[in-house]
Amino acid sequence: ASKKLQSISELRGSLSAKAPHRQTQQGPSVNLLEEQIQLRQQELAFKENQASEAEAWV
């Protein structure tokens, strides 16, 4: 799980690194991507929480 999050943050890092000189022509789409990544991260974190809680009850 931590590897997954690490690769996501690396991806985000490369996105924001590219963003400055591309923001003028495609700012909105970069923002949308950013939002989708955050939503996916929250979803993953929630599922992992549920899984670990389920394991705790076993």
mmCIF file of the N, C-alpha and C atoms, coordinates in Angstrom:
data_MODEL
# 
_entry.id   MODEL 
# 
loop_
_atom_site.group_PDB 
_atom_site.id 
_atom_site.type_symbol 
_atom_site.label_atom_id 
_atom_site.label_alt_id 
_atom_site.label_comp_id 
_atom_site.label_asym_id 
_atom_site.label_entity_id 
_atom_site.label_seq_id 
_atom_site.pdbx_PDB_ins_code 
_atom_site.Cartn_x 
_atom_site.Cartn_y 
_atom_site.Cartn_z 
_atom_site.occupancy 
_atom_site.B_iso_or_equiv 
_atom_site.pdbx_formal_charge 
_atom_site.auth_seq_id 
_atom_site.auth_comp_id 
_atom_site.auth_asym_id 
_atom_site.auth_atom_id 
_atom_site.pdbx_PDB_model_num 
ATOM 1   N N  . ALA A 1 1  ? 0.835   -1.205  0.000   1.00 0.00 ? 1  ALA A N  1 
ATOM 2   C CA . ALA A 1 1  ? 0.000   0.000   0.000   1.00 0.00 ? 1  ALA A CA 1 
ATOM 3   C C  . ALA A 1 1  ? 0.869   1.253   0.000   1.00 0.00 ? 1  ALA A C  1 
ATOM 4   N N  . SER A 1 2  ? 1.910   1.262   0.825   1.00 0.00 ? 2  SER A N  1 
ATOM 5   C CA . SER A 1 2  ? 2.759   2.455   0.893   1.00 0.00 ? 2  SER A CA 1 
ATOM 6   C C  . SER A 1 2  ? 3.500   2.657   -0.432  1.00 0.00 ? 2  SER A C  1 
ATOM 7   N N  . LYS A 1 3  ? 3.850   1.544   -1.097  1.00 0.00 ? 3  LYS A N  1 
ATOM 8   C CA . LYS A 1 3  ? 4.498   1.665   -2.402  1.00 0.00 ? 3  LYS A CA 1 
ATOM 9   C C  . LYS A 1 3  ? 3.554   2.340   -3.392  1.00 0.00 ? 3  LYS A C  1 
ATOM 10  N N  . LYS A 1 4  ? 2.264   1.932   -3.327  1.00 0.00 ? 4  LYS A N  1 
ATOM 11  C CA . LYS A 1 4  ? 1.268   2.500   -4.223  1.00 0.00 ? 4  LYS A CA 1 
ATOM 12  C C  . LYS A 1 4  ? 1.172   4.013   -4.003  1.00 0.00 ? 4  LYS A C  1 
ATOM 13  N N  . LEU A 1 5  ? 1.069   4.409   -2.729  1.00 0.00 ? 5  LEU A N  1 
ATOM 14  C CA . LEU A 1 5  ? 0.967   5.830   -2.398  1.00 0.00 ? 5  LEU A CA 1 
ATOM 15  C C  . LEU A 1 5  ? 2.225   6.568   -2.838  1.00 0.00 ? 5  LEU A C  1 
ATOM 16  N N  . GLN A 1 6  ? 3.370   5.923   -2.680  1.00 0.00 ? 6  GLN A N  1 
ATOM 17  C CA . GLN A 1 6  ? 4.625   6.561   -3.063  1.00 0.00 ? 6  GLN A CA 1 
ATOM 18  C C  . GLN A 1 6  ? 4.632   6.835   -4.566  1.00 0.00 ? 6  GLN A C  1 
ATOM 19  N N  . SER A 1 7  ? 4.215   5.852   -5.362  1.00 0.00 ? 7  SER A N  1 
ATOM 20  C CA . SER A 1 7  ? 4.227   6.052   -6.806  1.00 0.00 ? 7  SER A CA 1 
ATOM 21  C C  . SER A 1 7  ? 3.225   7.130   -7.203  1.00 0.00 ? 7  SER A C  1 
ATOM 22  N N  . ILE A 1 8  ? 2.104   7.215   -6.482  1.00 0.00 ? 8  ILE A N  1 
ATOM 23  C CA . ILE A 1 8  ? 1.118   8.258   -6.767  1.00 0.00 ? 8  ILE A CA 1 
ATOM 24  C C  . ILE A 1 8  ? 1.705   9.628   -6.475  1.00 0.00 ? 8  ILE A C  1 
ATOM 25  N N  . SER A 1 9  ? 2.405   9.752   -5.347  1.00 0.00 ? 9  SER A N  1 
ATOM 26  C CA . SER A 1 9  ? 2.984   11.059  -5.013  1.00 0.00 ? 9  SER A CA 1 
ATOM 27  C C  . SER A 1 9  ? 4.118   11.403  -5.983  1.00 0.00 ? 9  SER A C  1 
ATOM 28  N N  . GLU A 1 10 ? 4.832   10.396  -6.485  1.00 0.00 ? 10 GLU A N  1 
ATOM 29  C CA . GLU A 1 10 ? 5.857   10.654  -7.495  1.00 0.00 ? 10 GLU A CA 1 
ATOM 30  C C  . GLU A 1 10 ? 5.203   11.159  -8.773  1.00 0.00 ? 10 GLU A C  1 
ATOM 31  N N  . LEU A 1 11 ? 4.089   10.525  -9.123  1.00 0.00 ? 11 LEU A N  1 
ATOM 32  C CA . LEU A 1 11 ? 3.346   10.941  -10.306 1.00 0.00 ? 11 LEU A CA 1 
ATOM 33  C C  . LEU A 1 11 ? 2.887   12.383  -10.152 1.00 0.00 ? 11 LEU A C  1 
ATOM 34  N N  . ARG A 1 12 ? 2.333   12.689  -8.984  1.00 0.00 ? 12 ARG A N  1 
ATOM 35  C CA . ARG A 1 12 ? 1.874   14.055  -8.717  1.00 0.00 ? 12 ARG A CA 1 
ATOM 36  C C  . ARG A 1 12 ? 3.054   15.023  -8.793  1.00 0.00 ? 12 ARG A C  1 
ATOM 37  N N  . GLY A 1 13 ? 4.207   14.605  -8.266  1.00 0.00 ? 13 GLY A N  1 
ATOM 38  C CA . GLY A 1 13 ? 5.389   15.454  -8.316  1.00 0.00 ? 13 GLY A CA 1 
ATOM 39  C C  . GLY A 1 13 ? 5.778   15.771  -9.751  1.00 0.00 ? 13 GLY A C  1 
ATOM 40  N N  . SER A 1 14 ? 5.754   14.761  -10.623 1.00 0.00 ? 14 SER A N  1 
ATOM 41  C CA . SER A 1 14 ? 6.117   14.999  -12.015 1.00 0.00 ? 14 SER A CA 1 
ATOM 42  C C  . SER A 1 14 ? 5.063   15.862  -12.703 1.00 0.00 ? 14 SER A C  1 
ATOM 43  N N  . LEU A 1 15 ? 3.791   15.690  -12.301 1.00 0.00 ? 15 LEU A N  1 
ATOM 44  C CA . LEU A 1 15 ? 2.723   16.524  -12.855 1.00 0.00 ? 15 LEU A CA 1 
ATOM 45  C C  . LEU A 1 15 ? 2.938   17.983  -12.502 1.00 0.00 ? 15 LEU A C  1 
ATOM 46  N N  . SER A 1 16 ? 3.178   18.262  -11.225 1.00 0.00 ? 16 SER A N  1 
ATOM 47  C CA . SER A 1 16 ? 3.331   19.651  -10.802 1.00 0.00 ? 16 SER A CA 1 
ATOM 48  C C  . SER A 1 16 ? 4.651   20.233  -11.318 1.00 0.00 ? 16 SER A C  1 
ATOM 49  N N  . ALA A 1 17 ? 5.613   19.355  -11.595 1.00 0.00 ? 17 ALA A N  1 
ATOM 50  C CA . ALA A 1 17 ? 6.866   19.831  -12.178 1.00 0.00 ? 17 ALA A CA 1 
ATOM 51  C C  . ALA A 1 17 ? 6.631   20.293  -13.617 1.00 0.00 ? 17 ALA A C  1 
ATOM 52  N N  . LYS A 1 18 ? 5.735   19.587  -14.322 1.00 0.00 ? 18 LYS A N  1 
ATOM 53  C CA . LYS A 1 18 ? 5.431   19.958  -15.702 1.00 0.00 ? 18 LYS A CA 1 
ATOM 54  C C  . LYS A 1 18 ? 4.439   21.112  -15.759 1.00 0.00 ? 18 LYS A C  1 
ATOM 55  N N  . ALA A 1 19 ? 3.648   21.252  -14.707 1.00 0.00 ? 19 ALA A N  1 
ATOM 56  C CA . ALA A 1 19 ? 2.531   22.201  -14.717 1.00 0.00 ? 19 ALA A CA 1 
ATOM 57  C C  . ALA A 1 19 ? 2.909   23.647  -15.051 1.00 0.00 ? 19 ALA A C  1 
ATOM 58  N N  . PRO A 1 20 ? 3.959   24.232  -14.417 1.00 0.00 ? 20 PRO A N  1 
ATOM 59  C CA . PRO A 1 20 ? 4.193   25.671  -14.585 1.00 0.00 ? 20 PRO A CA 1 
ATOM 60  C C  . PRO A 1 20 ? 4.211   26.160  -16.030 1.00 0.00 ? 20 PRO A C  1 
ATOM 61  N N  . HIS A 1 21 ? 4.949   25.479  -16.908 1.00 0.00 ? 21 HIS A N  1 
ATOM 62  C CA . HIS A 1 21 ? 5.050   25.990  -18.273 1.00 0.00 ? 21 HIS A CA 1 
ATOM 63  C C  . HIS A 1 21 ? 3.902   25.509  -19.164 1.00 0.00 ? 21 HIS A C  1 
ATOM 64  N N  . ARG A 1 22 ? 3.053   24.625  -18.637 1.00 0.00 ? 22 ARG A N  1 
ATOM 65  C CA . ARG A 1 22 ? 1.920   24.153  -19.436 1.00 0.00 ? 22 ARG A CA 1 
ATOM 66  C C  . ARG A 1 22 ? 0.594   24.677  -18.891 1.00 0.00 ? 22 ARG A C  1 
ATOM 67  N N  . GLN A 1 23 ? 0.646   25.295  -17.724 1.00 0.00 ? 23 GLN A N  1 
ATOM 68  C CA . GLN A 1 23 ? -0.581  25.692  -17.045 1.00 0.00 ? 23 GLN A CA 1 
ATOM 69  C C  . GLN A 1 23 ? -1.429  26.634  -17.904 1.00 0.00 ? 23 GLN A C  1 
ATOM 70  N N  . THR A 1 24 ? -0.795  27.531  -18.640 1.00 0.00 ? 24 THR A N  1 
ATOM 71  C CA . THR A 1 24 ? -1.540  28.522  -19.406 1.00 0.00 ? 24 THR A CA 1 
ATOM 72  C C  . THR A 1 24 ? -2.422  27.851  -20.453 1.00 0.00 ? 24 THR A C  1 
ATOM 73  N N  . GLN A 1 25 ? -1.899  26.833  -21.123 1.00 0.00 ? 25 GLN A N  1 
ATOM 74  C CA . GLN A 1 25 ? -2.699  26.222  -22.182 1.00 0.00 ? 25 GLN A CA 1 
ATOM 75  C C  . GLN A 1 25 ? -3.633  25.125  -21.673 1.00 0.00 ? 25 GLN A C  1 
ATOM 76  N N  . GLN A 1 26 ? -3.293  24.462  -20.571 1.00 0.00 ? 26 GLN A N  1 
ATOM 77  C CA . GLN A 1 26 ? -4.208  23.421  -20.090 1.00 0.00 ? 26 GLN A CA 1 
ATOM 78  C C  . GLN A 1 26 ? -4.279  23.374  -18.566 1.00 0.00 ? 26 GLN A C  1 
ATOM 79  N N  . GLY A 1 27 ? -4.497  24.527  -17.965 1.00 0.00 ? 27 GLY A N  1 
ATOM 80  C CA . GLY A 1 27 ? -4.638  24.592  -16.512 1.00 0.00 ? 27 GLY A CA 1 
ATOM 81  C C  . GLY A 1 27 ? -5.780  23.731  -15.998 1.00 0.00 ? 27 GLY A C  1 
ATOM 82  N N  . PRO A 1 28 ? -6.990  23.907  -16.568 1.00 0.00 ? 28 PRO A N  1 
ATOM 83  C CA . PRO A 1 28 ? -8.158  23.176  -16.049 1.00 0.00 ? 28 PRO A CA 1 
ATOM 84  C C  . PRO A 1 28 ? -7.962  21.664  -16.058 1.00 0.00 ? 28 PRO A C  1 
ATOM 85  N N  . SER A 1 29 ? -7.403  21.116  -17.135 1.00 0.00 ? 29 SER A N  1 
ATOM 86  C CA . SER A 1 29 ? -7.267  19.662  -17.223 1.00 0.00 ? 29 SER A CA 1 
ATOM 87  C C  . SER A 1 29 ? -6.266  19.147  -16.191 1.00 0.00 ? 29 SER A C  1 
ATOM 88  N N  . VAL A 1 30 ? -5.219  19.937  -15.931 1.00 0.00 ? 30 VAL A N  1 
ATOM 89  C CA . VAL A 1 30 ? -4.259  19.561  -14.887 1.00 0.00 ? 30 VAL A CA 1 
ATOM 90  C C  . VAL A 1 30 ? -4.960  19.531  -13.538 1.00 0.00 ? 30 VAL A C  1 
ATOM 91  N N  . ASN A 1 31 ? -5.799  20.548  -13.294 1.00 0.00 ? 31 ASN A N  1 
ATOM 92  C CA . ASN A 1 31 ? -6.543  20.591  -12.035 1.00 0.00 ? 31 ASN A CA 1 
ATOM 93  C C  . ASN A 1 31 ? -7.483  19.399  -11.913 1.00 0.00 ? 31 ASN A C  1 
ATOM 94  N N  . LEU A 1 32 ? -8.141  19.048  -13.008 1.00 0.00 ? 32 LEU A N  1 
ATOM 95  C CA . LEU A 1 32 ? -9.050  17.901  -12.994 1.00 0.00 ? 32 LEU A CA 1 
ATOM 96  C C  . LEU A 1 32 ? -8.281  16.629  -12.674 1.00 0.00 ? 32 LEU A C  1 
ATOM 97  N N  . LEU A 1 33 ? -7.145  16.445  -13.316 1.00 0.00 ? 33 LEU A N  1 
ATOM 98  C CA . LEU A 1 33 ? -6.294  15.288  -13.033 1.00 0.00 ? 33 LEU A CA 1 
ATOM 99  C C  . LEU A 1 33 ? -5.946  15.238  -11.557 1.00 0.00 ? 33 LEU A C  1 
ATOM 100 N N  . GLU A 1 34 ? -5.540  16.383  -11.036 1.00 0.00 ? 34 GLU A N  1 
ATOM 101 C CA . GLU A 1 34 ? -5.159  16.498  -9.632  1.00 0.00 ? 34 GLU A CA 1 
ATOM 102 C C  . GLU A 1 34 ? -6.313  16.059  -8.733  1.00 0.00 ? 34 GLU A C  1 
ATOM 103 N N  . GLU A 1 35 ? -7.519  16.526  -9.062  1.00 0.00 ? 35 GLU A N  1 
ATOM 104 C CA . GLU A 1 35 ? -8.695  16.163  -8.266  1.00 0.00 ? 35 GLU A CA 1 
ATOM 105 C C  . GLU A 1 35 ? -8.940  14.665  -8.323  1.00 0.00 ? 35 GLU A C  1 
ATOM 106 N N  . GLN A 1 36 ? -8.854  14.094  -9.530  1.00 0.00 ? 36 GLN A N  1 
ATOM 107 C CA . GLN A 1 36 ? -9.085  12.656  -9.686  1.00 0.00 ? 36 GLN A CA 1 
ATOM 108 C C  . GLN A 1 36 ? -8.078  11.856  -8.870  1.00 0.00 ? 36 GLN A C  1 
ATOM 109 N N  . ILE A 1 37 ? -6.822  12.286  -8.883  1.00 0.00 ? 37 ILE A N  1 
ATOM 110 C CA . ILE A 1 37 ? -5.779  11.598  -8.111  1.00 0.00 ? 37 ILE A CA 1 
ATOM 111 C C  . ILE A 1 37 ? -6.108  11.644  -6.628  1.00 0.00 ? 37 ILE A C  1 
ATOM 112 N N  . GLN A 1 38 ? -6.510  12.827  -6.139  1.00 0.00 ? 38 GLN A N  1 
ATOM 113 C CA . GLN A 1 38 ? -6.838  12.960  -4.718  1.00 0.00 ? 38 GLN A CA 1 
ATOM 114 C C  . GLN A 1 38 ? -8.019  12.071  -4.349  1.00 0.00 ? 38 GLN A C  1 
ATOM 115 N N  . LEU A 1 39 ? -9.049  12.057  -5.199  1.00 0.00 ? 39 LEU A N  1 
ATOM 116 C CA . LEU A 1 39 ? -10.221 11.219  -4.931  1.00 0.00 ? 39 LEU A CA 1 
ATOM 117 C C  . LEU A 1 39 ? -9.814  9.752   -4.885  1.00 0.00 ? 39 LEU A C  1 
ATOM 118 N N  . ARG A 1 40 ? -8.992  9.337   -5.845  1.00 0.00 ? 40 ARG A N  1 
ATOM 119 C CA . ARG A 1 40 ? -8.554  7.938   -5.894  1.00 0.00 ? 40 ARG A CA 1 
ATOM 120 C C  . ARG A 1 40 ? -7.762  7.589   -4.642  1.00 0.00 ? 40 ARG A C  1 
ATOM 121 N N  . GLN A 1 41 ? -6.891  8.524   -4.195  1.00 0.00 ? 41 GLN A N  1 
ATOM 122 C CA . GLN A 1 41 ? -6.106  8.294   -2.978  1.00 0.00 ? 41 GLN A CA 1 
ATOM 123 C C  . GLN A 1 41 ? -7.012  8.109   -1.770  1.00 0.00 ? 41 GLN A C  1 
ATOM 124 N N  . GLN A 1 42 ? -8.029  8.975   -1.652  1.00 0.00 ? 42 GLN A N  1 
ATOM 125 C CA . GLN A 1 42 ? -8.957  8.884   -0.524  1.00 0.00 ? 42 GLN A CA 1 
ATOM 126 C C  . GLN A 1 42 ? -9.686  7.549   -0.566  1.00 0.00 ? 42 GLN A C  1 
ATOM 127 N N  . GLU A 1 43 ? -10.103 7.154   -1.772  1.00 0.00 ? 43 GLU A N  1 
ATOM 128 C CA . GLU A 1 43 ? -10.812 5.891   -1.954  1.00 0.00 ? 43 GLU A CA 1 
ATOM 129 C C  . GLU A 1 43 ? -9.932  4.726   -1.495  1.00 0.00 ? 43 GLU A C  1 
ATOM 130 N N  . LEU A 1 44 ? -8.677  4.719   -1.945  1.00 0.00 ? 44 LEU A N  1 
ATOM 131 C CA . LEU A 1 44 ? -7.737  3.667   -1.563  1.00 0.00 ? 44 LEU A CA 1 
ATOM 132 C C  . LEU A 1 44 ? -7.532  3.633   -0.055  1.00 0.00 ? 44 LEU A C  1 
ATOM 133 N N  . ALA A 1 45 ? -7.314  4.806   0.525   1.00 0.00 ? 45 ALA A N  1 
ATOM 134 C CA . ALA A 1 45 ? -7.078  4.881   1.965   1.00 0.00 ? 45 ALA A CA 1 
ATOM 135 C C  . ALA A 1 45 ? -8.281  4.335   2.722   1.00 0.00 ? 45 ALA A C  1 
ATOM 136 N N  . PHE A 1 46 ? -9.473  4.673   2.255   1.00 0.00 ? 46 PHE A N  1 
ATOM 137 C CA . PHE A 1 46 ? -10.693 4.212   2.912   1.00 0.00 ? 46 PHE A CA 1 
ATOM 138 C C  . PHE A 1 46 ? -10.792 2.690   2.840   1.00 0.00 ? 46 PHE A C  1 
ATOM 139 N N  . LYS A 1 47 ? -10.529 2.131   1.647   1.00 0.00 ? 47 LYS A N  1 
ATOM 140 C CA . LYS A 1 47 ? -10.597 0.675   1.478   1.00 0.00 ? 47 LYS A CA 1 
ATOM 141 C C  . LYS A 1 47 ? -9.558  -0.020  2.346   1.00 0.00 ? 47 LYS A C  1 
ATOM 142 N N  . GLU A 1 48 ? -8.363  0.545   2.416   1.00 0.00 ? 48 GLU A N  1 
ATOM 143 C CA . GLU A 1 48 ? -7.312  -0.054  3.242   1.00 0.00 ? 48 GLU A CA 1 
ATOM 144 C C  . GLU A 1 48 ? -7.701  -0.001  4.713   1.00 0.00 ? 48 GLU A C  1 
ATOM 145 N N  . ASN A 1 49 ? -8.310  1.102   5.137   1.00 0.00 ? 49 ASN A N  1 
ATOM 146 C CA . ASN A 1 49 ? -8.798  1.216   6.509   1.00 0.00 ? 49 ASN A CA 1 
ATOM 147 C C  . ASN A 1 49 ? -9.803  0.116   6.803   1.00 0.00 ? 49 ASN A C  1 
ATOM 148 N N  . GLN A 1 50 ? -10.764 -0.052  5.903   1.00 0.00 ? 50 GLN A N  1 
ATOM 149 C CA . GLN A 1 50 ? -11.791 -1.072  6.088   1.00 0.00 ? 50 GLN A CA 1 
ATOM 150 C C  . GLN A 1 50 ? -11.154 -2.454  6.181   1.00 0.00 ? 50 GLN A C  1 
ATOM 151 N N  . ALA A 1 51 ? -10.196 -2.715  5.301   1.00 0.00 ? 51 ALA A N  1 
ATOM 152 C CA . ALA A 1 51 ? -9.544  -4.021  5.285   1.00 0.00 ? 51 ALA A CA 1 
ATOM 153 C C  . ALA A 1 51 ? -8.813  -4.278  6.598   1.00 0.00 ? 51 ALA A C  1 
ATOM 154 N N  . SER A 1 52 ? -8.069  -3.299  7.080   1.00 0.00 ? 52 SER A N  1 
ATOM 155 C CA . SER A 1 52 ? -7.304  -3.513  8.312   1.00 0.00 ? 52 SER A CA 1 
ATOM 156 C C  . SER A 1 52 ? -8.242  -3.641  9.510   1.00 0.00 ? 52 SER A C  1 
ATOM 157 N N  . GLU A 1 53 ? -9.356  -2.916  9.492   1.00 0.00 ? 53 GLU A N  1 
ATOM 158 C CA . GLU A 1 53 ? -10.333 -3.061  10.575  1.00 0.00 ? 53 GLU A CA 1 
ATOM 159 C C  . GLU A 1 53 ? -10.945 -4.455  10.539  1.00 0.00 ? 53 GLU A C  1 
ATOM 160 N N  . ALA A 1 54 ? -11.243 -4.926  9.335   1.00 0.00 ? 54 ALA A N  1 
ATOM 161 C CA . ALA A 1 54 ? -11.820 -6.265  9.191   1.00 0.00 ? 54 ALA A CA 1 
ATOM 162 C C  . ALA A 1 54 ? -10.841 -7.315  9.713   1.00 0.00 ? 54 ALA A C  1 
ATOM 163 N N  . GLU A 1 55 ? -9.555  -7.148  9.390   1.00 0.00 ? 55 GLU A N  1 
ATOM 164 C CA . GLU A 1 55 ? -8.539  -8.089  9.867   1.00 0.00 ? 55 GLU A CA 1 
ATOM 165 C C  . GLU A 1 55 ? -8.445  -8.045  11.391  1.00 0.00 ? 55 GLU A C  1 
ATOM 166 N N  . ALA A 1 56 ? -8.593  -6.864  11.951  1.00 0.00 ? 56 ALA A N  1 
ATOM 167 C CA . ALA A 1 56 ? -8.492  -6.722  13.404  1.00 0.00 ? 56 ALA A CA 1 
ATOM 168 C C  . ALA A 1 56 ? -9.591  -7.514  14.112  1.00 0.00 ? 56 ALA A C  1 
ATOM 169 N N  . TRP A 1 57 ? -10.747 -7.639  13.458  1.00 0.00 ? 57 TRP A N  1 
ATOM 170 C CA . TRP A 1 57 ? -11.867 -8.345  14.088  1.00 0.00 ? 57 TRP A CA 1 
ATOM 171 C C  . TRP A 1 57 ? -11.750 -9.857  13.955  1.00 0.00 ? 57 TRP A C  1 
ATOM 172 N N  . VAL A 1 58 ? -10.925 -10.308 13.015  1.00 0.00 ? 58 VAL A N  1 
ATOM 173 C CA . VAL A 1 58 ? -10.823 -11.765 12.786  1.00 0.00 ? 58 VAL A CA 1 
ATOM 174 C C  . VAL A 1 58 ? -10.138 -12.451 13.963  1.00 0.00 ? 58 VAL A C  1 
# 
